[in-house]
Amino acid sequence: MSQKSRKKKPFFPRDYLQKMRYSLGWTQKQVAVKMGIDTFVYNGIENGHRGALMNAKRLKQLAFAFGVPVAELIDLEIAYMDEAIKRTEGIKE
């Protein structure tokens, strides 16, 4: 049997999360603990490895951890997704 070659999906860091975390002087582990998730999972979210779409539960956990309204994170995530789409389209060309 031959295996089809799989292209790795490009990933793009969620810079807005890193900026928020740095502004508070927190580590990824501190954010993960506040969210109630494993540091590895948070790292994947911040670095864009954990799927293209952020789900509502994660956005709510992030808002709680950072002490910001969920609406603010939704706006930031939409901007992130728009930029990721533009970058992905640029890679395909």
N, C-alpha and C positions, 0 to 999 in steps of 0.2 A: 504494500500500500504506500502510495506517495502522500506526503503531507503537503498541503497547500501552504505556501509561505504567507505568514501573517505580518502585516505591517503594524508596527506599534502605533497606537493612536498618539498624536501629539498632546502634550499637556502644558498648561499654562498656570503658573503660580497665581494664587489669589493674593495679589500684592496688598489689597485693601486690608486683609486680615493681618498680614505681617505688620503693616503700618500701625494698625490699631494696637496690636500686641506690643510692639516696640515702644509706642507712646506711653504705655502703662508700665514698661520695664519688666514685662512678664516673659517667661519661657513658654515654649509649647506645652510643656508638662503642666504648668500652672493653668493654662487655658483648658487643657484636657480635663484636669481634675474639676474645674468649675463647671464644665459641661457634663461631667459624669461619663466620660469616654476614655478609651486608652490613648496614650500619647501617640502611638503609631497611627491610629485612626485620624487624630487631629492633624498630624503631620501630612497625611495624605490629602486631607481637605485643603489645608493651607497651600500645599505644593501642587494642587490640581490633579493629583493621581486618583482621587476617590470619585470618579464619575464626573461627567460634565455638568449634571444638574444637581443643585443643592435641594434637598427636600425640606419641607416645612418644619419637621421636627428638628433638624440640624440648625436651621435658621433661628428657631425659637431658643435652642440651647445656646447658640452663639450670642444672641441678643442678651440673654440672661447673664452669661459669663462676662460680657463686655459692658453691661449696664447701659445698653442703648435700645431704642425702640426697634421692634422687628421691622417696621416699615423702612427704617434707615438701611438695615442690612439687605432688605429686598431690593431697594434702589441700587445699592452697591453691587449686589449679585447680578442684577440685570445688566449693569454697565460692564461687569466682568464677562458675562456671557456674550454680549455684543462684540466686545473686543476679541474674545476667543474665536468667535465665528469669522471675524475679519482676518485674523491670523491664520486660521485653518484654510480659508479660501486662498490666501496668499501662498500657502504651502502647496496646494494642489496645482497651481498654475505653473 
